[in-house]
Amino acid sequence: MKSELVTPSHLARKAVVYIRQSTPHQVVSNQESLRLQYALRQRARELGWREAAIDVIDADLGLSGASIAQRNGFKELVGRVGLSEVGLILSIDVTRLARNCTDWYPLLDICGLRGCLIADRDGVYDPGTPNGRLLLGLKGSISELELHTIRSRLTAGLLAKAERGELAVMLPIGLMRDPSGVVVKDPDMAVQGRLGLVFQLFLQLRSVAKVMRALNERDLELPRRDRYGDLCWTRATLAAVAAILKNPAYAGAFVYGRTRFRPPKREGALPQKAPRPMEEWRIVVKDRYPAYIDWPIYEKIRSVIRDNRAEYMRIKTRGAPRNGELLLHGIAWCARCGHKMYVRYKGGGEYVCNHLRTQEGQPTCQHIRAAHIDAAVGDAFLTALAPAELDALSRSRRVQQQTNNALRSSAERELERKRYTAALAERQFNRADPDNRLVASELERRWEAALNDVRAAEEALARQTPPKAITQVAIARSSTTRSSASPAASRRYGVTRLSRMRIARRCCDVSSKRSFSTAVSATWPWLGSSGGEAP
């Protein structure tokens, strides 16, 4: 059926059928809607266009109409209308063209300027006339409102389920759902043991990179999910270790809203996901999953990871302890201006406050030799620790023994897992037809690779010496030896520079002030006490 709006000038140009469905799932499932959209070619023929003058644009199948970003088909359509190549645009509904008035009205303006008609299943409209523009404008506004209504309903249902902790989200490795939908731990004890080892190592080493190196030095792989969601074992990386330590599901908590979308930095780019701080997480439901660690330990881990980032200028953190000579790297503050003091090794170790110099061009606030400050803080720490030295040493030795036992247990489980893999490869090779060399040679190669992995795991286990048992007599003898020594000797007894730096930053922050004479005063507030001061 022809329309009185169609003129010979329109018929002299192309008729374009625009086809779009919002998601790939709709493209596969909603086949009837797809057939109706392709059937608009018949509608164009009824309006007077020849078959050769009808084009179909279906490049936007599976893309949302909320924005023109990534919609190359819509951009092509607008460009062809602007070049006066199109006399009629056909769509099953205006919602197929745009779900956003920001994109809809510019199309109406271009169509009205170039004399292009727009048609849907209800009729033909001329955007160049007041009545046509009014009707198309109302259809576009209703389409945009419909999108917001659908989205708000879906979001409300999703949030209601998330607030109960019942929203089915992707679980990390080590957690799985049974047939009834209840979340349980992975029955593989190797997976459970390796995840527990990661948390135990971090609580001792207090650095993601050190945990990664400790695992790789002992050839202990991490359980991960492959692209299909199945369990696989891979070499530890910084990203893998950090993902395990930062995931609240291992603390038994269901969390929704850990990330947010940042607006794109350039036009046409997609929004980027960015993590939210813990205090801004939208929904937190504790005790929903079986936990590997409790919630206070998880908060402690997140706090340590955050403090390890050396970003004083932005978030005022101290950074992880480095392998330097100076004891107070990252925790020394200037008592004059209140800014962080940096270390400088040129010409001897010293603490330098050059924040005002680098940021505002002012003279250096102060610089102080580190030897006397480090010695005073170290002696004060050992003096404060003396009453509880025996208990502290006992706890430290027991923690070290537990870590060694966990590492050896993980190595034994790793060897057991690789022996099973080798036995499975052997059974597969024995079942193969010897005459089928293409299959038999590949199975033989897999068996040989599994045997090499077993030998490597046995060598790694042999390199780990069994930990010695700790007795109270040994602890008392060690404590007596330490107590009889001078503070300087005790500071050197079995404690590395990195360990002393780690202990210092866990116990105090130091502020120093130089008077206009040559005198220097330093104060250090101990955690849980009034602190100390030394001239």
N, C-alpha and C positions, 0 to 999 in steps of 0.2 A: 504494500500500500504506500503510495507516494505521499509526500508532504508538500504543502504550498510554499514552505520555506526554501525548498530545494530549487535552485535556479540553474540555468546552463553554465554560469560561471563556477558554480560549485561542482557540477558534473565534469567540468574540464580538468579538475584536479583530482587528487587521490582520495580515496576513502580508507581510513586506517582503523583497524579493529585492535583495541588495546586489551590485553589479557594479563591478569595478575591474580595470584593466590598468595596468602600471607605467609605461609610456612611450608617447608618441604613435606611435612606430614599431610597437609591439606592437598598438596599436589598428588600424593600417592593415594589418599583415602577418598577425597571428594571428587570422584571422576565425573559425576553427573554435572556438577557446577562447571567443570572444565569443558564438557561437551556443549553446554549452553553458551559459554563464551565463544567457542569456536564457531557455533552456529550463527553468530552475528554476521557472518559473511553473506548468508541468505538474506538477512535484513537489509544489507547494503545493496544487494541486487534488486530487491523490491523497491528501494528508493530511487533506482535508476542508474546505478553504477555498473559498468561492465566488469566481468570477472578479472580481466587483466589490470583494472584500475583499483583493485582492492588489495591492500597490504595488511599483514598481521604482525603486530609487535608483541612477542611473548617472552622477551628477555628478562622480565621481572618476576617470573614464576618462583615462588618460595620466598619472596621479599616483602617485608611489611610496608604498608603505605603511610606509616606515621611520619616518614621523612623521605626526601628525595636522595639522601645519601645512599650510594651503592646501587641506585635504580637507574641503570644506564638506558633501559627502554623508555622510561618517562622523559629522560633528558633528550633522547633522540626524537621523541614525539614533539616536544616543545621546540626543538631546533627546526624541525621540518615545517611546523606551523609558522614559525617566524620567517621562513624562506618562501612562504605562500605556496608550498607544495601540497598542502592538505586542505580539502574542502569539507570533510566530515570526519569527526572522531566518534567511534562507536564503542560503548562499554556497557556491560550488563547492568552496571549501576555506577553512580558517580563515586562510590566508595572505592571502586577499583582504581580510579585515577589518582585520588589523594584522600588521605584521612586528616589532613592538616590544612586549615584555611590559609596559612602562610604560603603553601604551595598551590592551593586551589585558585585563589584570586588572581595571581599573575598569569595563570593559564587562561582564565576568562578574559583578562585584558588583552593578551596576545591574540586570542581567537576573535575578539570583537574588533581589533585593529585590522586583522588580515581577512576578515569575513569568513571565518571557519565555523561551521555548525557543530554542535555536540548533541549526540543522540544516546538514549538508553532504552530500556524495555518499555518505558512509559510514554516516550514521545521524542520529538526533535525540537531543539531549542537554539535560538540565535543569541549568543552573548552580546551582540552589538545593539540589541533592543532593550529598553527598560524592563519589559515583562520577562524576557528570557533571562536577563542577568539576575532579576529578583528571584525567579524560581531556582536557577542554578545556585545562587548564593545561599538560599534556604536549604537546598539539598546538601551543599557542602558543610554548612553549620551543623545540620542534623547528623551528618556523617562523623564530624569531629566529636560531637557530644556523645554519639553512640560508642566511639572508641574509648572515651574516658569512662563511660558507664560500665562497659564490659571489663575494662582494666581494674576499676575500683572494686567491682564485685569479686573478681578473681583474687585480688590482693587482700581483701577483707577475709575471705575464706582461708587463704594461705597463712595470714598472720594469726588467725584464731587457732589454727592447728599448730602453728609454731609456738604459741604461748603455752600450750599444753605439753610441748616437747614431743609431739606425735608426728611431726612433719618428716617424711621419709627423705633424708638427704644422703648423699654419698658418704659412706663410712670410710675412715682411714684403714690402712692395713693393720691387722691385729684385732679388728672388730668385724662382726658379720651378723646377718640376720638368719635365724633359724626358719624352718618352713611356716611357723605361726607368726612370723614378723617380729619376734622378740630379739633384741640385740644381745649377743653373747660374745665372749672372747673367742678368738680363733683357736680351735683345738690343737693346732700345731704348736707343741711346746718350744720348738726352735724359734718360732716367730715371737712367742711371748717372752722367752728368755732374752732375745736380742733387743727387743724394745725396752725391757727392764734394764738391760745393760747400758743402753744409751742414756737413760735418765740417771742412772747411778754414776756413770762416768762424768756427766755434766756437773752433777752436784759436787764432785771432787775436783774436776779440772776447771770448771766455771768458764769455759770457752767453747764455742761451737767448732772452731777450727781445730782445737786440741782433741776434741772427741773424734772428729773425722780422722785426724792423723793417728790417734790411738787404735782405731778400728782397722785402718788400712795397714798399719805396721804389723798387725797380727793376722792379716788376711781374713778379717771377719766382715762378711758382706751384710747388707741391710735388706730386709724384705720390702718389696715395692709391688705396685700393681702395673701390669703392662697395659697396652692400649685397649685390650679387651677386658680388663678388670681382673685378670688372673694373677696369682701369686708368682713373683719371680724374684731372684736374688741378684743384686747388683752391688758394685763397689760403692762405698760410702762417699758422698759428696757433701759440700757445704749446704746446698739447697735441701738435700734429702734429710740431713741431720736437723737442720733448722725447722723443716716442716713437721718433723716428729715432735720436737720440743715445744713448738708453738701451738700445736693442735689441742684445743680444750677438750676434745672427745676423749683423750687419754686420761683426763682428770674426771671422767664420768659426767661431763656437762654437755647439754645440747645448747648450741649457740647459733643464733640466726642474726644476720646483719653485721658480719665481721668486715665486710668490704663496702665500698661505695664507688660510684662512677664519677670520674672527673671529666669535666667538659673537654672536648678535643682541642689540642693546641693549634691545629690548622683546619681550614675549611675542608669538609669532605672526609675527614678522618673519623674513626670510630671512637667513642668514649673509652677511657682506660680505667681498669679497676685499680683501686688503691685501698690498702688496709686501714681500718679505723683503729684508734687507740682502744684499749680494753674498757675504759670508762664510757666509751660511746657505743659499745655493742648494743644492738637493739633489744634482743631477747636472750636471756641466759637462764636456763633451767638446769639446776644441778641435780646430781644423783639420778640421771636418766640412763646412763650406760655403765657397764662394769668398768671400774677404774683401774688403771695401772699405777697412778699416783693420786694423792689426795689434792684437794683444791688449794690449800695453803702452799704446798710445794710447787704447784703449777704457777701460782702468783709469784713465788720467789724466783722461779726459773725465768719468767718473763721480765722481772725486774732486773735480774743479772744481765740478760741479753740486751736490754735497753741501755743499761749503764755501760756495757762494753763498747757501745758506739761512741767513738771519739768525736762528738759534735758539740763542743762546748758553746760555740757561737750561736747555735740554733736551739738546742734542747738542754744545754748545761750539764751534759753527762761527762764522766771522767775517762772513759775508755778502758780497754783491757790492759793489764800490766804487761810491759814490754821487757825484752831481754837487755836492759840497760844496767849501768853500774849504780845509778842513784836509786834510793829507796822510795822516795815520795813522788815519783813520777805520776802526774795526773791528779794528785790529791793535795798539792801545796797551793795555798791561796795567799794573795797579797793583803796584808792587814791595812794597807794605806788606801788602795782604790777598790779592793774587794774582788778583783778579777783573778783568773787562774794564772798560776806561774808555770812557765815552761822550763824544760831542762836544756842545758847547753854544755857540751863536753869540750869545746874548744878552749884550750888553756886551762884545763882542769874542770871537774864537774861543778856546776853551780845552777841555782834556780834564778830565773830571770822573769821579771814582770814587764813585758813589752807590749801589752795589749793597747795601751793608750798611744804608744809609738806607731804601731802598725795601723790602727784604726783612725786616729785623729792627728797623727804627725807630731805628737808631743814628745818630750824627752822620755827615756826609759825610766820607769818609776823606781825600780831598785833591782839589784842583782846580788845574790848572797852565795858564798861558798857552801857547798853541800856537805862537806866532810863532817863538820861539827854538828850540823843540824841532824844528819842521819844518825850519828853516834848518840846524840842525846835522846832522840826518839826511840832508837833501838834499846838503849839501856833502860829507859822508862818503861818500855813495853815488857821487858824481861822482869823488871822489878815488880810490875803489877801482876804478872803471870805467876810469880813464884809460889804464892799460897796454893794455887790450884794446879801446879805443874804436873803432879803425878796423875791426877784425873784427866787432864788435857792430853798428856802423852798416851795414856791408856786408850782414850777414845780415838785418838789419831791412829794408833797402831791397829785398833780393831777395824776402823773404817778402811784402812789400807788393805788389811787382810780380807775383808769382805769384797773389796773391789778385785783383788787378785783372784779370789775364788770364783767370782762372777765371770771374769775374763777366761779363766781356764774352763769353766763349765760351758761357756759359749763356744770355745774352741773345740771341746769334745762333742757338742751337739753339731757343730759344723762338719766335723769329721764323720759323724754318724750319718748326717744327711747326704754327704757326698758318697759314702759307701753304698747307701741305698740307691742313689742315682746310678752308680757304676754297676750294681747288681741288676738293676732294671735294664740298663743298656745291654748287659751280657745276655739276659733272658730274651730280649728282642732279637739279638744277633743269632742266638741259637735256634729261634723259631723260623728264621728266614730260610728261604730256599737257596741252597748254595749255587744253583745254576743261574739264579737271577742276580748277576753280578752288580747291576746298577743299584739294587736295593742293599745287597749284602755289603758292598764296599762302603756305602754311606753309614750303615749301622756299625760296621767295624770302626770307622773313623770316630763315631760318637762314643763307642766303648773305650777307645784309646784315649780320647779327650777326658772322659770321666775318670779313668785310671790315673791320668796325670793330675787331675784335681785332687784325687785321694792322696797321692804322694805329697803334693804341696801342703795339704791340710795336716798330714802326719808330721811333716817337717816343722810346720808352724806350731803344732802342739808340743813337739819335742823341745823347741826353743824356749817354751815357758816353763821355768823351774817351779816345782811345787812350793807354795808359800810355807814358811816355817811357822810352827805353832807359837803363839804368844803366851808366855806365862807371867804371873805376877812377879816372880823372882827376877825375870829379865827386865821387866818394866822398872822395878825398884832399883836394880843395879844401874840401869841407864839414867834414872832420875838422880841417883846419888852422884854419879859421875858428872852430870850436868850441874848439879847444885854446888859441887865443890869447885867448879871452874869459875873463872871470872866472867862477867857479862859479855865481854868481847868474845871469849872462847865459846860460851854458850851460843852466841849468835852464829858462830861459824859451824857449830856441831850439827852436821847432817842436814843443814837447811840451805837450799840454794838461794841465789839472789832473787829469782822469780818468786819463790815461796815466801821470802821475807816481804817482798813488795805486795803480794796477795794478802798476807796477814795484816800488813799495815793499813791497806785501803779498806779492809773489812772492820777495822777497829777505830780508825780516827781519820779526821781531816786536819791538816796542819796549816796554820796561818803564821806568817812571819812579818816582822816590821823592823826596819833599820832606822835608827834615829839619825839626826844630822851629824852626830859624831860617828865613831867607828863601832858602837855597840849594836848588837842585834838581839832581839827577843823573839822567841817562837812559842806558840801555844798550840796544844793539840787536845781537842775534846774527845775522850774515850767514849765509846757508845755505852750508855748506861751509867756514867760517872761524871764527875766534874772536870776530869781531864788533868792536864799538867802544863807546866810552863818552865822554860829554861832560858837563861840569858845567853 
